[in-house]
Amino acid sequence: MHVVVRELELKVVLSAELKVPVPARLTYRTDDPYAVHLTFHIGTENLLTWAFSRELLIEGLLQPCGDGDVRIWPSRADGRRVVLIALSTPDGDALLETSATVVSIWLERTLLAVPAGTEYAGLNLDLSLAELLAPRPTDGLWARGQSPAGGKEAPKPSDDSPDGDG
């Protein structure tokens, strides 16, 4: 596994006039080739990490993109190229700003590690699928009509709905 890391400064945009600097880290791991991880402090001892698509970040440097929880778009601030990242949760929203140049250079390094379109090559899908479908010790109990908990008979399928809708 290869890891590409870049420490950087994000600015939390509170208003057009007020931006608060926050130390952050971009991380890309070749064992998770479709994702980038953005980690930053939120004013507590705990770190907050967001994972989202590397492709989304690449596209966001060029044009607005994303739906839902993560949206990214290019912009300008103080005469320089920046990238804005909007993060949304049920608890609130955050607008982050950082240097588009810093992000671009870091993304180039990730693309050297795993070129776009080859992400699947590093994944061992056959092994993952085999592990997912491998028999488990309790599988035999279910096949014999026994529950793994207490050896009682497994529930039978029924067309009768327990709430009387059936």
Phi, psi and omega per residue, in radians:
M1 nan 2.392 3.100
H2 -2.014 2.441 -3.127
V3 -2.131 2.314 3.075
V4 -1.975 2.044 -3.050
V5 -2.136 2.531 3.059
R6 -2.500 2.059 3.006
E7 -1.379 2.446 -3.138
L8 -2.694 2.989 3.083
E9 -1.895 2.162 2.995
L10 -1.667 2.723 2.958
K11 -2.073 2.178 3.027
V12 -1.430 2.072 -3.090
V13 -1.506 1.919 3.122
L14 -1.638 -0.536 3.052
S15 -2.841 3.085 3.135
A16 -1.058 -0.513 -3.097
E17 -1.691 -0.323 -3.009
L18 -2.133 2.031 3.084
K19 -2.272 2.247 -3.081
V20 -1.836 2.130 3.132
P21 -1.223 2.455 3.135
V22 -2.412 2.189 3.069
P23 -1.177 2.473 -3.097
A24 -2.566 2.997 3.132
R25 -2.475 2.302 2.978
L26 -1.721 2.303 -3.137
T27 -2.301 2.375 3.048
Y28 -2.260 2.241 3.130
R29 -2.059 2.327 -3.121
T30 -1.190 -0.306 3.079
D31 -1.462 -0.062 3.049
D32 -2.358 1.141 -2.855
P33 -1.231 -0.256 -3.136
Y34 -1.580 -0.212 -2.983
A35 -1.972 2.650 2.897
V36 -2.059 2.674 -3.119
H37 -2.144 2.209 3.112
L38 -1.968 2.029 -3.082
T39 -2.046 2.350 3.113
F40 -2.676 2.856 3.097
H41 -1.496 2.508 3.128
I42 -2.051 0.458 3.114
G43 1.624 0.100 3.070
T44 -2.215 -3.118 3.091
E45 -1.248 -0.371 -3.098
N46 -1.375 2.547 3.041
L47 -1.641 2.586 3.077
L48 -1.988 2.227 3.139
T49 -2.122 2.271 3.022
W50 -1.952 2.370 3.045
A51 -2.018 2.327 3.091
F52 -2.663 3.028 -3.019
S53 -1.144 2.337 3.032
R54 -1.085 -0.681 3.124
E55 -1.054 -0.660 3.100
L56 -1.088 -0.754 3.133
L57 -1.157 -0.714 3.106
I58 -1.076 -0.841 -3.124
E59 -1.126 -0.655 -3.120
G60 -1.140 -0.345 3.046
L61 -1.267 -0.378 -3.057
L62 -1.833 -0.608 -3.075
Q63 -2.762 2.788 3.107
P64 -1.077 2.407 -3.133
C65 -2.736 2.912 3.098
G66 1.745 2.602 3.069
D67 -2.320 2.687 3.009
G68 1.334 -2.192 -2.964
D69 -1.252 -0.500 -3.089
V70 -2.259 2.134 3.049
R71 -2.265 2.462 -3.061
I72 -2.398 2.459 3.088
W73 -2.725 2.672 3.103
P74 -1.420 2.693 3.102
S75 -2.778 -3.030 3.060
R76 -2.279 2.504 3.078
A77 -2.543 2.230 -3.141
D78 0.923 0.664 3.074
G79 1.356 0.153 3.129
R80 -2.166 2.747 3.118
R81 -1.306 2.279 3.071
V82 -2.283 2.884 2.997
V83 -2.122 2.347 3.116
L84 -1.832 2.375 -3.136
I85 -2.192 2.049 3.100
A86 -1.779 2.162 3.123
L87 -1.987 2.325 -3.113
S88 -2.208 2.390 3.029
T89 -2.386 2.922 3.040
P90 -1.060 -0.411 -3.127
D91 -1.494 -0.227 -3.132
G92 2.715 3.114 -3.096
D93 -2.161 2.703 3.057
A94 -2.433 2.441 3.037
L95 -1.981 2.115 -3.092
L96 -1.991 2.521 3.107
E97 -2.225 2.436 3.044
T98 -2.674 2.951 -3.112
S99 -1.147 2.174 3.091
A100 -1.156 -0.576 3.138
T101 -1.138 -0.792 3.129
V102 -1.067 -0.791 -3.137
V103 -1.145 -0.725 3.133
S104 -1.060 -0.795 3.137
I105 -1.109 -0.733 3.108
W106 -1.115 -0.762 3.123
L107 -1.086 -0.654 3.078
E108 -1.027 -0.700 3.105
R109 -1.133 -0.663 3.098
T110 -1.167 -0.613 -3.139
L111 -1.267 -0.440 3.001
L112 -1.245 -0.640 3.132
A113 -1.224 -0.778 3.119
V114 -2.478 1.765 -3.137
P115 -1.047 2.576 3.094
A116 -0.990 2.403 3.135
G117 1.563 -0.139 3.135
T118 -2.007 0.191 -3.089
E119 -0.969 -0.684 -3.094
Y120 -1.119 -0.456 -3.047
A121 -1.091 -0.551 -3.125
G122 -1.488 -0.131 3.140
L123 -1.602 2.325 3.095
N124 -1.672 1.403 -3.068
L125 -1.147 -0.596 3.116
D126 -1.091 -0.777 3.126
L127 -1.135 -0.779 3.138
S128 -1.079 -0.734 3.123
L129 -1.163 -0.714 3.108
A130 -1.085 -0.712 3.115
E131 -1.149 -0.687 -3.140
L132 -1.148 -0.670 -3.076
L133 -1.654 -0.018 -3.110
A134 -1.105 2.428 3.102
P135 -1.090 2.543 3.092
R136 -1.940 2.763 -3.100
P137 -0.959 -0.569 -3.103
T138 -1.451 -0.185 -3.116
D139 -1.037 -0.655 -3.134
G140 -1.143 -0.590 3.119
L141 -1.121 -0.759 3.136
W142 -1.130 -0.673 -3.118
A143 -1.138 -0.516 3.131
R144 -1.570 0.111 3.105
G145 1.435 0.304 3.127
Q146 -1.928 2.587 3.064
S147 -1.494 2.442 3.092
P148 -1.132 -0.341 3.129
A149 -1.703 1.723 3.023
G150 1.552 -0.029 3.089
G151 1.224 0.235 3.119
K152 -1.356 2.836 -3.117
E153 -1.129 2.434 3.133
A154 -1.213 2.586 3.110
P155 -1.111 2.483 3.131
K156 -1.578 2.540 3.064
P157 -1.094 2.576 -3.111
S158 -2.511 2.570 3.038
D159 -1.496 -0.183 -3.137
D160 -1.394 2.137 3.113
S161 -1.411 2.299 -3.119
P162 -1.130 -0.337 -3.111
D163 -1.686 0.143 3.046
G164 1.458 0.125 -3.140
D165 -1.500 -0.063 -2.944
G166 -1.601 nan nan
